[in-house]
Each structure stands twice: as C-alpha cells, then as structure tokens.
Amino acid sequence: MVANKENQLYTTLNNGKPMPLLGLGTYNMFGEVAINAVKIALETGYRLIDGAQMYANEKEVGEGIRRSGVPREEIFITTKIDNCNQGYEATLRSYEQSLKDLGIEKVDLLLIHWPIKGQREETWKALEKLYADELVGAIGTGNYLLPFLHELKNYASIIPAVNQIEFSPFLYLSEELDYCRKNQICLQCYTPLMRGQKHNHPAIVQIAQQYSRTPAQIILRWAVQQGLSTIPKSENPDRIRENFGIFNFELSEMDLNVLNNLNENFRIVDDPIDML
Ligand SMILES: NC(=O)c1ccc[n+]([C@@H]2O[C@H](COP(=O)([O-])OP(=O)(O)OC[C@H]3O[C@@H](n4cnc5c(N)ncnc54)[C@H](OP(=O)(O)O)[C@@H]3O)[C@@H](O)[C@H]2O)c1
C-alpha cells in the first residue's frame, strides 16, 4: 500500500498497475443526480469510480467524469459485464457499448458481474482476450466466492486482479480473504456500508465515538487500513465528502481486531453461492 500526496491510499494490482483503495459506488443513481455525484466525488479527491452495465447509468458516469475536469488518466474506471451479456461474443460486444456510453477508450478494470452458471469460462476467456489486446487495464471477477475461484483456476491463464464481493465487519469472509491475499488478488468490498443497517451496532458506535468519526468513516477506514478496496455509494454531497474523510486517522490494532470479529454472515445482496 502506498499513499499519494493527499494521503489517499493506493494498492498495486498483480499486473503492476496502481488502483485507489477507496472508490465511489454508482448503483441506484440516475440522471443529473448520478452526473453530479460522480463530479462531486472527483472534485473531492476520489479517483476510482465503480460502475456497471447493470446500473444503466454509464452515460451519466461518463458525463460526470467529463464535467469534473479531472484528467482521464488520473481516474480509475471500473465497469462490469451484465449477466445478460455474458458468453464470449456478447461480452466483447457489450464492452464496446460500455465504452461508447462512458465516452472513453478503455476502462481500467473490467469485471464479470456475477458468476453465471454455464457462462463463466467463456466470459472469462473474453476478458482475457480484451486484456491481451490491451483494450482494458486489468480484469477481475465479481461475486466469486471460494468455489468459483477454485473453478476459475482450471481454465484461466490470467489470475484476476480484483475480486469484488460483499464484505464488511458483519460479513467477514475469512476464506475468501485468505485466498485473495495468497494469490495477490485485491479484495474489493461492495455494499461496504451495509446500506446503513449496522451503523447503530454498539461496537461501531463505541469506536466511532472514541475517534470522533462517523460509523461510515470507521467502517471504510477499517477496510483501507488492511489493504482492502472499498466502494461506498452516495449521491449526497455531504456524505460523499464524509466517506472520503478517512485518510487522516488510523485505527489501533486492537480496534481493527474488534471489527474483524463481528461476523454475523450478514448479507444485503443475494448469496452468490446459489450460482453454483
Ligand atoms: N458486484 C456487485 O454485485 C455489487 C453489488 C452491490 C453493490 N456493488 C457496488 O458497491 C457499491 C456500494 O454498495 P451499495 O450501493 O449497495 O451500498 P452501500 O455503499 O453499503 O450503501 C449505500 C447507502 O448508504 C447511504 N450512505 C452513503 N454514505 C453514507 C454515510 N456516510 N452515512 C449513512 N448512510 C450513507 C447511501 O445513501 P445516499 O446515497 O443518500 O448517501 C445509500 O443508501 C454500489 O454502488 C456498487 O458500485 C456491487
């Protein structure tokens, strides 16, 4: 992990490319609200924007990027192949459409959104082709729990740079975390704020009070301080800024440990294991 001049933390992916650990999630934001959220996030200092074909707002994400005035080369842009676009040819075609909608020449990270039964190998091969042709900066997986990662090893020539899964103190998937660490895959936490549902948990409240920070800042700091990427969504300018305010304090080892031991298998999104 390294810090840039604003102390924002970056990781180095397994292909040598840098990626900011904190990004803006863009699920469930639309129209001018989405454009504005992306623009404000970039003005605030965010340099990673997590998008997806499924979110049906790639045009707005692209517009927000342009309106921010931040140079393209400073921004790390992710998109994901939608479930209905999986398979070899459909992946290639839909990626072209994403680039048109975003108004850019390549994304920095292309993920398989979900491990769809019967499509996983062909979709991964298409991502490998795009990577070999230098049409994407890096490739990775989404919702790949351990069985999917083991299966991928049988046919993949490239190890994913990132695995984006639901992960939080309350859904602490230690087997996936160990596997990602051993294989130099960056684990990226989605739904990291649990959509607010655990912000009143006594352990979170207590640590937040101790550091004079908000529950969201504690949960986000907990991730980046351990080298995990995290992509909170907010369309509210104050909360976008609040969520970025995590680079000027440190949690103690003891508090990290408290947070690492809150697992309740608490999920917001469907369990990907049903895709096996
Ligand atoms: N790969 C996948 O399958 C997958 C699945 C789910 C999500 N994701 C990605 O992960 C991103 C984040 O996950 P998410 O959007 O599901 O949930 P989240 O980031 O855990 O929570 C977002 C919710 O929390 C609110 N919020 C944001 N900041 C807050 C703060 N500081 N205090 C209190 N509430 C706050 C937001 O409201 P406001 O907007 O009003 O602030 C929104 O309702 C998504 O946007 C998407 O990019 C990926």
The ligand as a Tripos MOL2 file, in Angstrom:
@<TRIPOS>MOLECULE
LIG
   48    52     1     0     0
SMALL
NO_CHARGES

@<TRIPOS>ATOM
      1 N1        -20.5530   -6.5030   -7.7280 N.am      1 LIG1
      2 C1        -21.7870   -6.4950   -7.2430 C.2       1 LIG1
      3 O1        -22.5610   -7.4380   -7.4310 O.2       1 LIG1
      4 C2        -22.2480   -5.3230   -6.4310 C.ar      1 LIG1
      5 C3        -23.3940   -5.4440   -5.6480 C.ar      1 LIG1
      6 C4        -23.7890   -4.3540   -4.8910 C.ar      1 LIG1
      7 C5        -23.0560   -3.1710   -4.9160 C.ar      1 LIG1
      8 N2        -21.9380   -3.0710   -5.7090 N.ar      1 LIG1
      9 C6        -21.1570   -1.8140   -5.7900 C.3       1 LIG1
     10 O2        -20.8790   -1.3920   -4.4670 O.3       1 LIG1
     11 C7        -21.3600   -0.0650   -4.2920 C.3       1 LIG1
     12 C8        -21.7770    0.1880   -2.8660 C.3       1 LIG1
     13 O3        -22.7790   -0.6900   -2.4430 O.3       1 LIG1
     14 P1        -24.3170   -0.2440   -2.2290 P.3       1 LIG1
     15 O4        -24.6130    0.9300   -3.0690 O.co2     1 LIG1
     16 O5        -25.0920   -1.4650   -2.4590 O.co2     1 LIG1
     17 O6        -24.4010    0.0790   -0.6690 O.3       1 LIG1
     18 P2        -23.5400    0.9210    0.4130 P.3       1 LIG1
     19 O7        -22.4610    1.6830   -0.2350 O.co2     1 LIG1
     20 O8        -23.2170   -0.0100    1.5160 O.co2     1 LIG1
     21 O9        -24.6360    1.9040    0.9890 O.3       1 LIG1
     22 C9        -25.2200    2.9050    0.2020 C.3       1 LIG1
     23 C10       -26.3670    3.5050    1.0170 C.3       1 LIG1
     24 O10       -25.8570    4.1020    2.2170 O.3       1 LIG1
     25 C11       -26.1340    5.5150    2.2050 C.3       1 LIG1
     26 N3        -24.9240    6.1900    2.6870 N.ar      1 LIG1
     27 C12       -23.8160    6.5170    1.9770 C.ar      1 LIG1
     28 N4        -22.8960    7.1130    2.7640 N.ar      1 LIG1
     29 C13       -23.4270    7.1560    3.9970 C.ar      1 LIG1
     30 C14       -22.9620    7.6600    5.2360 C.ar      1 LIG1
     31 N5        -21.7710    8.2280    5.3390 N.pl3     1 LIG1
     32 N6        -23.7860    7.5560    6.3180 N.ar      1 LIG1
     33 C15       -25.0150    6.9880    6.2040 C.ar      1 LIG1
     34 N7        -25.5080    6.4840    5.0580 N.ar      1 LIG1
     35 C16       -24.7140    6.5770    3.9630 C.ar      1 LIG1
     36 C17       -26.4870    5.8790    0.7780 C.3       1 LIG1
     37 O11       -27.4370    6.9220    0.7340 O.3       1 LIG1
     38 P3        -27.1290    8.3130   -0.0220 P.3       1 LIG1
     39 O12       -26.8090    7.9720   -1.4570 O.co2     1 LIG1
     40 O13       -28.3980    9.0530    0.1160 O.co2     1 LIG1
     41 O14       -25.9660    8.9430    0.7010 O.co2     1 LIG1
     42 C18       -27.1100    4.5710    0.2700 C.3       1 LIG1
     43 O15       -28.4670    4.4970    0.6310 O.3       1 LIG1
     44 C19       -22.5070    0.0210   -5.2890 C.3       1 LIG1
     45 O16       -22.9260    1.3410   -5.5140 O.3       1 LIG1
     46 C20       -21.8770   -0.6710   -6.4670 C.3       1 LIG1
     47 O17       -20.9930    0.2040   -7.1350 O.3       1 LIG1
     48 C21       -21.5230   -4.1390   -6.4470 C.ar      1 LIG1
@<TRIPOS>BOND
     1     1     2 1
     2     2     3 2
     3     2     4 1
     4     4     5 ar
     5     4    48 ar
     6     5     6 ar
     7     6     7 ar
     8     7     8 ar
     9     8     9 1
    10     8    48 ar
    11     9    10 1
    12     9    46 1
    13    10    11 1
    14    11    12 1
    15    11    44 1
    16    12    13 1
    17    13    14 1
    18    14    15 2
    19    14    16 1
    20    14    17 1
    21    17    18 1
    22    18    19 2
    23    18    20 1
    24    18    21 1
    25    21    22 1
    26    22    23 1
    27    23    24 1
    28    23    42 1
    29    24    25 1
    30    25    26 1
    31    25    36 1
    32    26    27 ar
    33    26    35 ar
    34    27    28 ar
    35    28    29 ar
    36    29    30 ar
    37    29    35 ar
    38    30    31 1
    39    30    32 ar
    40    32    33 ar
    41    33    34 ar
    42    34    35 ar
    43    36    37 1
    44    36    42 1
    45    37    38 1
    46    38    39 2
    47    38    40 1
    48    38    41 1
    49    42    43 1
    50    44    45 1
    51    44    46 1
    52    46    47 1
@<TRIPOS>SUBSTRUCTURE
     1 LIG1         1 GROUP 0 **** ****
